[in-house]
Amino acid sequence: MDFAQFNSMEKNCCSTEFIEQCAQKLKVCGHPMRLQLLCRIAHDTEPCVTELWSCLDRPQPVVSQHLAVLKQKGIVTSEVRGNRRIYSIVDPFIRMIVGSLIEVPMPPPDDVTES
């Protein structure tokens, strides 16, 4: 998402394209369990799927399904380290929103470029 679209507002309005992109991302993340997952991912340094589903007290397949949706939409990414799959938020817009929800500064990951 290009934040320049937001900063170069015409007539004090965001572009329709920018608003549509934001709305789609918010729609994906608006599910309570997905938002809870994002908060947990943001709060932990290297949360793996086992820690995520046990923390949420939900069955592992349900949590994995929600993580798959977030991953498919480019909100999170995962990395295999040994026998663990580690999740991180890669979308800068969602990182900013989740960071403000949990009031924890969230520096961007070292290996992620903005899309």
Secondary structure, DSSP 8 states (H G I E B T S, - for coil): --THHHHS-BTTB--HHHHHHHHHHHHHHTSHHHHHHHHHHHHSSS-BHHHHHHHHTS-HHHHHHHHHHHHHTTSEEEEEETTEEEEEE--HHHHHHHHHHHT------TT----
